[in-house]
Amino acid sequence: MKNGIKIDSAEYPIYITDDFSELAEYIRVLGLDNKKFCIITDIDTGSIYLESICDTVEKTSFESCVFTFKAGEENKNHNTVSNIYNFLLDNKFDRDSVIVALGGGIVGDVAGFVASTFMRGISFIQIPTTLVAQIDSSVGGKVGINFENKKNIIGSFYSPKLVYINAETLNTLPEEIFSAGLSEVVKHGLIMDKDYYRYLQINQEDIKKRDKNILKNVISGSCKIKLSIVKQDERENNIRQILNFGHTVGHAIEHVTNFKLSHGHAVAVGMVAEAYLSYHLNNLTKDELDDIIKTLKSFCLPTHITQHGDIINEIYNAMLFDKKVKNNTLNIIMLNSIGCAYVENNISTQSIQKAISFVVFGGEGEKCEQN
């Protein structure tokens, strides 16, 4: 294991490194060699990394092929899944075959959902290439697709055999996509680990410069936080729900804006709204709320959205379709303090709308200065 960090979870290893040189070795160690492989990726990711991954897989597989689909949230749907099913059947894939998810969170969710359902479940490997995928969506065993413009409304819990993270892939990300991933990084500190949150603040400049050693520590720190939560509550019946901090409002914002705001950026705004709600209900102090907003801005993340029409009610109504609604009760993740989150299901409509209104005003927040 050269220059790498290995995290052993209960079901699968996570390997964080600088290249793809040890991927073949891990495939062999896991006993996945000499099988039929399908690499699933999107056009954008494939243009950069597909050749390298194909070369690696061909050294270890009995046979391999590639399925590529268009990038974008609008393609995370049952049509894409159906096309992949037909592709696998046409190429005679069976229950002993392996799927490789190469790309960001959309690719990982789609490929993982296919793996979880094709022939009642086949092996798959996650090779996440975006920050949000590396520290969040590839870890924890959630896979799924959107339906009728509802985010991740169809899905399952299904773990990969391996998560292989090449931190160097972050250097090819546009600034907007990289910063979107930082929202999930900040979230991990806010919900469970104040020391990690402070580490992010202290190393803010090196993180934005994409220093690979700092980034490997950030990826490792976030993965460990998420794994520790998932270990306690794999099926999201209790504590795992705190990972949704910012997501209840954020997913609604994505829906209302027709996904024009990226997932990470919508979650950042959602975190501000839910932090404000925590402050409004006398949990967070004003200083803590201001600190959270300042930190998000320092990582080039939006903290407000531009108002149009009756967007406050639109966002609230969209929240009622969230997966976290149980028995017609809306569960929202709150903060007692920075590093301490909990689930609250007894919040008035008026308070929630007040929190939404806090992030809705006539501008998009301050612009972040790039270094």
C-alpha positions as CSV (number, residue, x, y, z in Angstrom):
1,M,0.0,0.0,0.0
2,K,2.0,3.0,-1.2
3,N,1.1,6.5,-0.1
4,G,-2.4,5.3,0.7
5,I,-4.9,5.3,3.5
6,K,-6.9,2.2,4.1
7,I,-10.2,2.2,6.0
8,D,-11.7,-1.2,6.9
9,S,-15.4,-1.0,7.4
10,A,-17.5,-4.0,8.4
11,E,-18.5,-4.8,4.8
12,Y,-16.0,-3.3,2.4
13,P,-12.6,-1.6,2.4
14,I,-12.1,2.0,1.4
15,Y,-8.7,2.8,-0.1
16,I,-7.6,6.4,-0.6
17,T,-4.5,7.0,-2.7
18,D,-3.0,9.1,-5.5
19,D,-3.5,7.0,-8.6
20,F,-5.1,3.8,-10.0
21,S,-1.9,1.6,-9.8
22,E,-3.2,-0.7,-7.0
23,L,-6.7,-1.2,-8.2
24,A,-5.9,-4.4,-10.0
25,E,-4.3,-5.8,-6.8
26,Y,-7.4,-5.0,-4.8
27,I,-9.6,-6.7,-7.4
28,R,-7.5,-9.8,-7.0
29,V,-7.4,-9.7,-3.2
30,L,-11.2,-9.5,-3.1
31,G,-11.5,-12.5,-5.4
32,L,-13.2,-10.5,-8.2
33,D,-10.7,-11.3,-10.9
34,N,-11.4,-13.6,-13.8
35,K,-15.0,-12.4,-14.0
36,K,-17.0,-10.5,-16.6
37,F,-16.9,-6.7,-15.9
38,C,-19.1,-3.8,-17.0
39,I,-17.7,-0.4,-16.4
40,I,-20.5,2.1,-16.1
41,T,-19.6,5.8,-16.5
42,D,-20.8,9.1,-17.9
43,I,-19.5,10.7,-21.1
44,D,-17.6,13.5,-19.2
45,T,-15.8,11.1,-16.8
46,G,-15.2,8.5,-19.4
47,S,-13.3,11.0,-21.6
48,I,-10.7,11.4,-18.8
49,Y,-10.4,8.1,-17.0
50,L,-12.0,5.3,-19.0
51,E,-8.9,4.2,-20.8
52,S,-6.9,3.9,-17.6
53,I,-9.7,1.9,-15.9
54,C,-10.2,-0.3,-18.9
55,D,-6.5,-1.2,-19.0
56,T,-6.6,-2.2,-15.3
57,V,-9.8,-4.2,-15.6
58,E,-8.7,-6.0,-18.7
59,K,-5.7,-7.3,-16.8
60,T,-7.9,-8.9,-14.1
61,S,-11.2,-9.8,-15.8
62,F,-12.3,-12.6,-18.0
63,E,-14.1,-10.1,-20.2
64,S,-15.1,-6.5,-20.0
65,C,-17.3,-3.9,-21.7
66,V,-18.4,-0.3,-21.1
67,F,-21.8,1.4,-20.8
68,T,-21.7,5.2,-21.1
69,F,-24.6,7.6,-20.6
70,K,-25.0,11.3,-20.7
71,A,-23.9,13.2,-17.6
72,G,-26.5,15.2,-15.5
73,E,-29.1,14.7,-12.9
74,E,-31.8,14.5,-15.5
75,N,-30.4,11.1,-16.6
76,K,-30.5,9.5,-13.1
77,N,-33.8,7.8,-13.9
78,H,-35.5,4.5,-14.8
79,N,-34.8,5.0,-18.6
80,T,-31.1,4.9,-18.0
81,V,-31.5,1.9,-15.7
82,S,-33.6,0.1,-18.3
83,N,-31.0,0.7,-21.0
84,I,-28.3,-0.7,-18.7
85,Y,-30.4,-3.8,-18.0
86,N,-30.8,-4.4,-21.7
87,F,-27.1,-3.9,-22.3
88,L,-26.2,-6.4,-19.6
89,L,-28.6,-9.0,-21.0
90,D,-27.3,-8.5,-24.5
91,N,-23.8,-9.1,-23.3
92,K,-24.8,-12.2,-21.3
93,F,-24.0,-10.9,-17.9
94,D,-24.8,-13.3,-15.0
95,R,-24.9,-13.4,-11.2
96,D,-21.2,-13.8,-11.1
97,S,-20.4,-10.7,-13.1
98,V,-19.1,-7.4,-11.7
99,I,-20.2,-3.8,-12.2
100,V,-17.7,-0.9,-11.8
101,A,-19.1,2.5,-11.1
102,L,-16.7,5.1,-12.5
103,G,-17.7,8.7,-11.9
104,G,-19.5,11.0,-9.5
105,G,-22.5,10.5,-7.3
106,I,-25.0,10.1,-10.2
107,V,-23.0,7.3,-11.8
108,G,-22.4,5.6,-8.5
109,D,-26.1,5.8,-7.5
110,V,-27.3,4.5,-10.9
111,A,-24.6,1.8,-11.3
112,G,-25.1,0.7,-7.7
113,F,-28.9,0.5,-8.1
114,V,-28.5,-1.6,-11.2
115,A,-26.0,-3.9,-9.4
116,S,-28.5,-4.2,-6.4
117,T,-31.4,-5.3,-8.7
118,F,-29.9,-7.1,-11.7
119,M,-30.4,-10.8,-11.1
120,R,-31.3,-9.9,-7.5
121,G,-27.9,-8.4,-6.9
122,I,-24.4,-8.7,-8.3
123,S,-21.0,-7.4,-7.1
124,F,-19.9,-3.9,-7.8
125,I,-17.0,-1.6,-7.2
126,Q,-17.2,2.2,-6.5
127,I,-14.5,4.4,-8.1
128,P,-15.7,7.9,-7.2
129,T,-14.1,10.7,-9.1
130,T,-15.8,13.8,-7.4
131,L,-15.4,15.0,-3.9
132,V,-19.0,14.5,-3.0
133,A,-18.9,11.0,-4.3
134,Q,-15.7,10.2,-2.5
135,I,-16.7,11.4,0.9
136,D,-20.5,10.8,0.8
137,S,-22.4,9.0,-1.9
138,S,-20.0,6.1,-2.4
139,V,-19.9,5.3,1.3
140,G,-22.8,3.9,3.3
141,G,-24.5,1.6,0.9
142,K,-27.3,3.8,-0.4
143,V,-28.1,3.5,-4.1
144,G,-31.0,4.9,-6.1
145,I,-32.6,7.0,-8.8
146,N,-34.9,9.9,-9.2
147,F,-38.5,9.5,-10.2
148,E,-41.0,12.1,-11.4
149,N,-38.5,14.8,-10.4
150,K,-38.4,13.5,-6.8
151,K,-34.8,13.0,-5.6
152,N,-33.7,9.5,-4.8
153,I,-37.2,8.4,-4.3
154,I,-36.5,4.8,-5.7
155,G,-33.5,3.0,-4.3
156,S,-32.1,0.4,-1.9
157,F,-29.3,-0.3,0.6
158,Y,-26.6,-2.2,-1.2
159,S,-22.9,-2.1,-0.4
160,P,-20.0,-2.3,-2.8
161,K,-17.2,-4.8,-2.5
162,L,-14.6,-1.9,-2.6
163,V,-14.5,1.9,-2.7
164,Y,-11.3,2.9,-4.5
165,I,-10.6,6.6,-4.2
166,N,-7.9,8.3,-6.3
167,A,-7.6,11.8,-4.8
168,E,-5.8,13.0,-8.0
169,T,-9.1,12.9,-9.8
170,L,-10.1,16.0,-7.9
171,N,-7.6,18.1,-9.9
172,T,-9.7,17.7,-13.0
173,L,-12.9,19.0,-11.4
174,P,-14.3,22.4,-12.3
175,E,-14.2,24.8,-9.3
176,E,-18.0,24.7,-9.0
177,I,-18.2,21.0,-8.7
178,F,-15.2,20.8,-6.3
179,S,-16.8,23.4,-4.0
180,A,-20.1,21.6,-4.2
181,G,-18.4,18.5,-2.6
182,L,-17.1,20.7,0.2
183,S,-20.6,21.2,1.5
184,E,-20.8,17.5,2.4
185,V,-17.4,17.8,4.0
186,V,-18.5,20.7,6.2
187,K,-21.7,18.9,7.0
188,H,-19.8,16.0,8.5
189,G,-18.0,18.3,10.9
190,L,-21.2,20.1,11.8
191,I,-23.2,17.0,12.7
192,M,-20.7,15.0,14.7
193,D,-17.1,16.3,15.0
194,K,-16.3,19.8,16.1
195,D,-12.5,19.1,15.9
196,Y,-12.8,18.0,12.3
197,Y,-14.9,21.2,11.6
198,R,-12.1,23.3,13.0
199,Y,-9.5,21.3,11.0
200,L,-11.4,22.3,7.9
201,Q,-11.4,25.9,8.9
202,I,-7.6,25.9,9.8
203,N,-6.7,24.2,6.5
204,Q,-9.2,26.1,4.3
205,E,-6.6,27.6,2.0
206,D,-4.8,24.3,1.3
207,I,-8.1,22.6,0.8
208,K,-9.1,25.1,-1.8
209,K,-5.7,24.8,-3.5
210,R,-6.4,21.0,-3.6
211,D,-3.3,20.0,-1.7
212,K,-3.3,16.3,-2.2
213,N,-2.1,15.3,1.3
214,I,-4.6,17.6,3.0
215,L,-7.3,16.3,0.8
216,K,-6.5,12.7,1.6
217,N,-6.9,13.6,5.3
218,V,-10.2,15.3,4.6
219,I,-11.5,12.4,2.6
220,S,-10.4,10.0,5.3
221,G,-11.9,12.1,8.0
222,S,-15.3,12.4,6.3
223,C,-15.4,8.7,5.4
224,K,-14.7,7.7,9.0
225,I,-17.4,10.0,10.4
226,K,-20.0,8.6,7.9
227,L,-19.0,5.0,8.5
228,S,-19.2,5.5,12.3
229,I,-22.8,6.7,11.9
230,V,-23.8,4.1,9.4
231,K,-22.4,1.3,11.6
232,Q,-24.8,2.3,14.3
233,D,-27.8,2.6,12.0
234,E,-27.4,0.9,8.6
235,R,-31.1,1.3,7.5
236,E,-31.6,4.9,8.6
237,N,-34.1,4.2,11.4
238,N,-32.4,6.4,13.9
239,I,-29.0,8.2,14.2
240,R,-28.2,7.8,10.5
241,Q,-30.8,10.4,9.7
242,I,-28.4,13.1,11.0
243,L,-26.5,12.7,7.7
244,N,-29.4,14.4,6.1
245,F,-28.6,17.7,7.7
246,G,-29.3,20.4,5.1
247,H,-30.8,17.8,2.7
248,T,-34.5,18.2,3.7
249,V,-34.5,21.9,2.6
250,G,-31.7,21.3,0.0
251,H,-33.5,18.6,-1.9
252,A,-36.6,20.8,-2.0
253,I,-34.6,23.6,-3.4
254,E,-33.2,21.3,-6.1
255,H,-36.7,20.3,-7.0
256,V,-38.1,23.8,-7.1
257,T,-35.2,25.1,-9.2
258,N,-35.4,22.1,-11.5
259,F,-31.9,21.0,-10.5
260,K,-30.4,24.2,-11.8
261,L,-28.6,24.5,-8.5
262,S,-26.2,21.5,-8.0
263,H,-26.8,19.1,-5.2
264,G,-23.9,20.3,-3.1
265,H,-24.8,23.9,-3.4
266,A,-28.4,23.3,-2.6
267,V,-27.4,21.4,0.5
268,A,-25.2,24.3,1.5
269,V,-28.2,26.6,1.4
270,G,-30.2,23.9,3.1
271,M,-27.7,23.8,6.0
272,V,-28.0,27.5,6.5
273,A,-31.8,27.2,6.6
274,E,-31.6,24.3,9.1
275,A,-28.9,26.0,11.2
276,Y,-31.1,29.1,11.3
277,L,-34.0,27.0,12.4
278,S,-31.8,25.6,15.2
279,Y,-30.9,29.1,16.2
280,H,-34.6,30.2,15.9
281,L,-35.6,27.5,18.3
282,N,-32.9,28.5,20.8
283,N,-30.4,25.6,20.2
284,L,-27.6,27.3,18.3
285,T,-26.2,30.7,19.4
286,K,-26.0,33.6,17.0
287,D,-22.2,33.3,17.0
288,E,-22.4,29.7,15.9
289,L,-24.9,30.5,13.2
290,D,-22.7,33.3,11.9
291,D,-19.6,31.0,12.1
292,I,-21.4,28.3,10.0
293,I,-22.4,30.9,7.3
294,K,-18.9,32.4,7.3
295,T,-17.3,28.9,6.9
296,L,-19.6,27.9,4.0
297,K,-18.9,31.2,2.2
298,S,-15.1,30.7,2.7
299,F,-15.4,27.5,0.8
300,C,-17.1,29.3,-2.1
301,L,-20.5,27.8,-1.2
302,P,-23.8,29.7,-1.6
303,T,-25.7,30.6,1.5
304,H,-28.9,32.1,0.0
305,I,-30.9,31.7,-3.2
306,T,-32.6,34.3,-5.4
307,Q,-36.3,34.8,-4.8
308,H,-38.8,34.2,-7.5
309,G,-42.6,34.0,-7.2
310,D,-43.9,32.1,-4.2
311,I,-40.7,30.1,-3.7
312,I,-41.0,29.9,0.1
313,N,-44.3,27.9,-0.1
314,E,-42.9,26.0,-3.1
315,I,-39.9,24.8,-1.1
316,Y,-42.0,24.0,1.9
317,N,-44.5,22.0,-0.2
318,A,-41.6,20.1,-1.9
319,M,-40.2,19.2,1.5
320,L,-43.4,17.3,2.3
321,F,-42.5,14.8,-0.4
322,D,-39.1,14.1,1.2
323,K,-38.2,10.5,2.1
324,K,-37.8,11.5,5.7
325,V,-41.5,12.3,6.1
326,K,-43.0,9.5,8.3
327,N,-46.7,9.3,9.1
328,N,-47.2,12.7,7.6
329,T,-44.6,14.2,10.0
330,L,-41.6,16.1,8.6
331,N,-38.3,15.1,10.3
332,I,-35.7,17.8,10.2
333,I,-32.1,17.6,11.4
334,M,-31.2,20.2,13.9
335,L,-28.0,21.3,15.7
336,N,-27.7,21.5,19.4
337,S,-24.2,23.0,18.8
338,I,-21.5,22.7,16.2
339,G,-20.6,19.0,16.2
340,C,-23.9,17.8,17.7
341,A,-27.0,17.0,15.6
342,Y,-30.3,15.4,16.4
343,V,-33.6,14.6,14.7
344,E,-36.6,16.9,15.4
345,N,-40.2,16.1,14.2
346,N,-42.2,18.7,16.1
347,I,-41.6,21.9,14.3
348,S,-44.3,24.3,13.3
349,T,-45.0,25.2,9.7
350,Q,-44.5,28.8,10.6
351,S,-41.0,28.1,12.0
352,I,-39.9,26.1,9.0
353,Q,-41.2,28.8,6.6
354,K,-39.3,31.4,8.6
355,A,-36.1,29.4,8.1
356,I,-36.7,29.1,4.4
357,S,-37.3,32.8,4.2
358,F,-34.0,33.4,5.9
359,V,-32.2,31.9,2.8
360,V,-34.4,33.5,0.2
361,F,-33.7,37.1,-0.7
362,G,-32.8,39.2,-3.7
363,G,-29.2,38.0,-4.3
364,E,-27.1,34.9,-4.3
365,G,-24.8,35.7,-1.4
366,E,-21.2,37.0,-1.5
367,K,-18.9,35.9,-4.3
368,C,-16.0,33.8,-3.1
369,E,-12.5,34.9,-4.0
370,Q,-10.5,32.1,-5.6
371,N,-6.9,31.6,-4.7
